[in-house]
Amino acid sequence: MALRVAVVGSGPAGSSAAETLAKAGIETYLFERKLDNAKPCGGAIPLCMVSEFDLPPEIIDRRVRKMKMISPSNVEVNIGQTLNDDE
């Protein structure tokens, strides 16, 4: 009996699951209800992960070294303060 799978949601987890299933030869359908904001991981992928997704390096739009995240309750988190230049 052939397997058919429906994956609901094309975010990072759903897309990864659908890709893994399809590569395993399983007939896979990926459903996403809202296509107007389709982007991976909020618009960013860590540079160290580009090769994991089989993405060509020339599609990298910009390299973010530091950023500040602010929660709805105004808690701030600074990311990238300890990065070396090559990270």
N, C-alpha and C positions, 0 to 999 in steps of 0.2 A: 504494500500500500504506500503510495507516494504521500509525503508530508506537505501540507500547505499551512503557512503561518501568516497571521495578520499582526503587525506591530502598530500600535496606536500611539502616536506622538513621535515627531521626528526631531526631538531635541538630541542632545549628545548621547544619552543612554539608548533611546529608541533607534537612532541612526546607526549606532555601533552594533546593536543587537541585530538589526536588519542586515547590515553588511556581513556580519559573521554568519548568519543563517544562509544568506544568498551564496556566499563563498563556499559553504558546506554543501551546496547543491540542493538546498531546500527552497521550494517555491515560496517566495516571500512578497508580501504586500505591505507597504508602508503608508499609513494614513496620517495626514496632518490637516487639521481643520482651519488653521490660520496661517496662510502662506505669505501674508504681507510683511511679516517681520522675521522671515527665515534667516537666521544667522547662527553660527556655532558659538556656544558658550558665551552668550551675551556679546558677541562680536569679537572675542579674543581667544586665541589658542596660545598657550605658552610656547615659546620658540623651541624649547627642547622636545616638544611633542609633534612638531611639523612632520618629521620623518615617520612617526607612528601612524599618521593618517594618510600616508602616501601622497602628500601634497607637494607640488613642485615649489621650490624656494622662491621662484619669481612671482608668486602670487602674494607674498608678504607685502602688505601695504605700508606698515610702519612698525618700528620696534619701540615698545614702551618699556622703559627701564624703571620707572617709579610711578606710583599712583596713590591716591588717597581715596579710600572708600568711607562714606559717611552713611550710617544707618538712619532709619526714620526717627530714632530717638537721639540723634546727633552724636552717637559714638563714632569716633574717627579711628581708622586703621591705616597706617602708612605702610605700603608694600614696596619692597625693593631697596630699603635702606641699607641692607647688608650685601647686596649683589656686587660681585666683581664685574669689571668691564666686559668680560667675555661671557657672562651669564645672561 
